[in-house]
């Protein structure tokens, strides 16, 4: 929904262990939409980026499979976004007399955001019987910090909790469908 593409890889610490490590490389590419930013104006706003999330999972209770059931996970993440958009700004422009004058008009702008986070989640992974398919749903609480730099003096992408430049408390929520290899 945020033009993000995530692929998760989960590996048990050892066979039969209830502990696993979950690596989630991320890629972002596409238009900025209303879900991620309330401030985009022209529909030409674009995002490109990448990220990595690492979680330690601990499965709870007795189940037939070590990676089936309820779990608690904690971990860290890093994301890098480069946004291109149009916004009005003051810029010096050469006049006919070769002097520079400040002009306020719509211009191409960029913003680069580096976001760091940590989260704790509670989830349920369900492996479908006699198949290698699974469904995983989770909800948690996280904290993140965002550093932004761009052509405008203020950040344009921190208008809501789901925006690319948002910082502070957030609610990680997700639904994954996958294949166990």
N, C-alpha and C positions, 0 to 999 in steps of 0.2 A: 504494500500500500504506500510505502515511502520510496518506491523505486529502488528497493534494496533486494539483493539476492544473497541468500545465506545458505551455506552448506555445512551441516554439522557432522562431525566425526566423533563417535564415542568409543572409548577403549577401556575395558575393565582393567584394574591394576594387575590382576592375575586371574586365572580361570576360577570361576565360582565366587569371586570377591563381590561384595556389595558396594565397593568403592569404584568409581570410574572417573575418567577425565573427559571432558567434552570440549572440543575445539570447534569454533565456528568462524571461519573466514567469511568476510562480507564484502560485497561490491555494490556500489550505488551508481546509477546512471539513468537520467531521464528528466522529465519535467517536474517542477515543484508543484504540488497540489494543495488543496484546501486542508487536507488532513495534516500535513506537515508544517504549513505556514499560513497564517491569516493575512500576511502583509504582501504577498506577491500580487503585482498589479496587472501586468500585461499579458500573462500567459506564456511569455517567452523565457521565464526563469528556468534555469537548468541546474542540475546537480550532478557531480561526479565525485566518487570517493571510494574509500576502502576502510576496512576495519578488521579487528580480531577480538573474539570473546573467548575466555577460558573459564570453565567452571569445574569444580570438584563436586561430584554427586555422591550422595550416600543414600542407598535404597533402604527403606524401612520395612520391617516385618518379614514374615516367611512367605516366599512365593516360589513356584516351580523354576522360574528363571531369575538369575541375579539382576537382570536389567528390566524386570517387569514389576510394576507396583508403584507405590508412593515413594517419593524421594524428597530430600532437602539438598539444595545446591547453593554454593557460594562461589563468587568469582569476580573477575575484573574484565574490563573491556577498554579498547582504544578505537576511535573512529576519526577519520580525516575526511573532510568535505571541502570541495571547491564549488562555489555557487556563482553562476553568472546570471545577471539580471539587469533590468533597466530601471533607473530612478533619477529624479531631478537632483542636480547638485550645482554648486558654484565652481567654476573652473576658469583659469586664466586663458584667454584666447587673444591671438595677435590681431590687432585692428589694421585698417588701411594705412595708418601712419606709423606702423611697426612698433607701436606701444601695446602693452598687454592690458586688457580689460577683463574684469570678471563677468561672466555671463551665466545666468541660471537657466538650465534647460535639461531635458531628458537626455541621459547619456548611458552608455554601457558601463556597468559596474561589476566588481568581483568581490567576493568575501571568502576567506579561507578559515575553516573552523577545525580545531583539534579538540576532541572531546574524550575525557577519561572518566571511567565509572567503576563502581563496585556495586554488587547486588547480592541479595539472598532471595531464593525462590523456593516455593513448595509446589510440587507437581505430581502428576500421575502419568506414567508411561504404561501403555497397554499393548502387549504383543498379542496379535490375533492368533488363536489356536491353529496349529498345523500349517502356518504360513510364516513367511519371514517379514511380514508387514507389521508396522506398529503405529500407534497414535500417541502423541505426547502433548499434554496441556499443562501450562504452568502459570503461576501468578506470584508476584513478590514485591519487594521494596528495594529501591536502589538510590544511590547518591552519585551525582556526576558533576564534573567541572568542565567548563568549555572556555577555550581561549580563541578569540576571534581577531582577525585583522583583515582590512579591506580598503577599498577606495573611498568609502564614506566614513565619517568619524564615529558613527554609531552602528551597532550590529542590527542587521535587518532580519535575522533568522532566530530570534529568541522570544517569539510572541506567545508560545504555548508550551506545555509539557512535552509535546511530540515534535516540536520544531528542532531543526538541525543544531542550532546553537543554544538550546535550553540547558540550564544548569540547575543544580539543587536536587531535591527529592523527585523521584519518578516511580512509576508503577510498571515494572517489566511484566508483560503479559504475552503469551504466545501459544501457538498451536502448530505442532510439527507433524508431518506425515512422512514416514520413511520406510526403508528396507534394511533389515539386519543382514549383514553379510557374514 
